[in-house]
Amino acid sequence: MNKKVIIPTILFIIVLIFSVMILLENKESNHPVEQSQIILFYGDGCPHCAIVENYIKENNVKDKLPFEEKEIYYNQKNENELVEKAKLCGIPTNLISIPFLWEEGKCYVGDQEIIGFFNQKINEK
């Protein structure tokens, strides 16, 4: 009778310990990525987005600076994320436009501002 209680208890404790370790490891590994994350929001067919896209290609920005690109016209999840980021910067929903760049809590809107951001970051390296 004693073995029937001890074995499941030991297994439960082992599973609990591993679960806590995995959760802590994931939390620690995700934290630095979030701090340094750069996201460029754009729309397919947006003329100002195309200007930024051409700049990125002509200057090999992707090879020099890691960043994520998210299309918002055809992806509701990306659009919702853009709205969340803009709100964090104090930008009202009716004034959100693309191209839009998010970097460590800062927002950059418009082709010239985003190109200026990329120029600055590349020259820092």
C-alpha positions as CSV (number, residue, x, y, z in Angstrom):
1,M,0.0,0.0,0.0
2,N,2.8,2.4,0.8
3,K,4.5,1.8,-2.6
4,K,1.2,2.7,-4.4
5,V,1.4,6.2,-2.8
6,I,5.1,6.8,-2.9
7,I,5.8,6.0,-6.6
8,P,3.1,8.3,-8.0
9,T,4.2,11.1,-5.6
10,I,7.8,10.8,-6.7
11,L,6.8,10.9,-10.3
12,F,4.5,13.9,-9.7
13,I,7.4,15.8,-8.0
14,I,9.8,15.0,-10.9
15,V,7.3,16.2,-13.5
16,L,6.6,19.3,-11.5
17,I,10.3,20.1,-11.2
18,F,10.9,19.6,-14.9
19,S,7.9,21.7,-15.8
20,V,9.1,24.6,-13.6
21,M,12.6,24.4,-15.1
22,I,11.3,24.5,-18.7
23,L,9.0,27.5,-17.9
24,L,11.9,29.4,-16.3
25,E,14.2,28.6,-19.2
26,N,11.7,29.8,-21.8
27,K,11.0,33.0,-19.9
28,E,14.7,33.8,-19.6
29,S,15.5,33.0,-23.2
30,N,12.6,35.1,-24.6
31,H,13.3,38.1,-22.5
32,P,16.4,39.4,-24.3
33,V,14.9,38.8,-27.7
34,E,11.9,40.9,-26.9
35,Q,14.1,43.8,-25.7
36,S,16.2,44.0,-28.9
37,Q,13.4,43.1,-31.4
38,I,12.9,45.3,-34.5
39,I,9.7,44.9,-36.4
40,L,8.9,46.6,-39.8
41,F,5.2,46.6,-40.5
42,Y,4.3,47.1,-44.1
43,G,1.5,46.6,-46.6
44,D,1.7,44.9,-50.0
45,G,1.2,47.6,-52.6
46,C,1.9,50.5,-50.3
47,P,4.1,53.0,-52.2
48,H,6.0,54.3,-49.2
49,C,6.6,50.8,-48.0
50,A,8.1,50.0,-51.5
51,I,10.6,52.9,-51.0
52,V,11.7,51.4,-47.7
53,E,11.9,47.9,-49.3
54,N,14.1,49.3,-52.1
55,Y,16.4,51.0,-49.6
56,I,16.7,47.7,-47.6
57,K,17.6,45.7,-50.8
58,E,20.0,48.3,-52.2
59,N,21.9,48.7,-48.9
60,N,21.8,45.0,-47.9
61,V,20.2,46.0,-44.6
62,K,19.0,42.5,-43.8
63,D,22.7,41.3,-43.8
64,K,23.7,44.1,-41.4
65,L,20.8,44.4,-39.0
66,P,18.4,41.6,-38.0
67,F,14.8,42.6,-38.1
68,E,11.4,41.0,-38.7
69,E,8.9,42.1,-41.4
70,K,5.2,41.8,-41.0
71,E,2.6,42.5,-43.7
72,I,-0.6,44.0,-42.3
73,Y,-3.1,44.2,-45.3
74,Y,-3.6,40.5,-45.5
75,N,-2.8,39.4,-42.0
76,Q,-5.1,40.5,-39.2
77,K,-2.8,39.2,-36.5
78,N,0.0,41.4,-37.8
79,E,-2.4,44.4,-38.0
80,N,-3.5,43.9,-34.4
81,E,0.1,43.8,-33.3
82,L,0.8,47.0,-35.2
83,V,-2.1,48.7,-33.3
84,E,-0.8,47.4,-30.0
85,K,2.7,48.8,-30.7
86,A,1.4,52.1,-31.9
87,K,-0.7,52.5,-28.7
88,L,2.5,51.9,-26.6
89,C,4.0,54.9,-28.4
90,G,0.9,57.0,-27.8
91,I,-0.2,57.0,-31.4
92,P,-4.0,57.1,-31.7
93,T,-5.5,54.3,-33.8
94,N,-6.8,56.8,-36.4
95,L,-3.3,58.2,-37.0
96,I,-1.5,54.8,-37.5
97,S,0.1,54.5,-40.9
98,I,2.7,52.4,-42.7
99,P,5.5,51.8,-43.1
100,F,5.8,51.6,-39.3
101,L,8.9,50.4,-37.5
102,W,9.0,49.2,-33.8
103,E,12.3,49.0,-31.9
104,E,12.7,48.6,-28.2
105,G,9.6,50.7,-27.4
106,K,10.2,53.4,-30.0
107,C,8.1,53.9,-33.1
108,Y,9.2,55.2,-36.4
109,V,6.6,56.1,-39.0
110,G,7.0,56.9,-42.7
111,D,9.7,56.0,-45.3
112,Q,12.1,58.8,-44.5
113,E,12.1,58.3,-40.7
114,I,12.5,54.5,-41.1
115,I,15.4,54.9,-43.7
116,G,17.0,57.4,-41.2
117,F,16.7,54.7,-38.5
118,F,18.3,52.1,-40.6
119,N,21.1,54.5,-41.7
120,Q,21.9,55.3,-38.0
121,K,21.9,51.6,-36.9
122,I,24.1,50.5,-39.8
123,N,26.6,53.3,-39.2
124,E,26.8,52.4,-35.4
125,K,28.2,49.0,-36.3
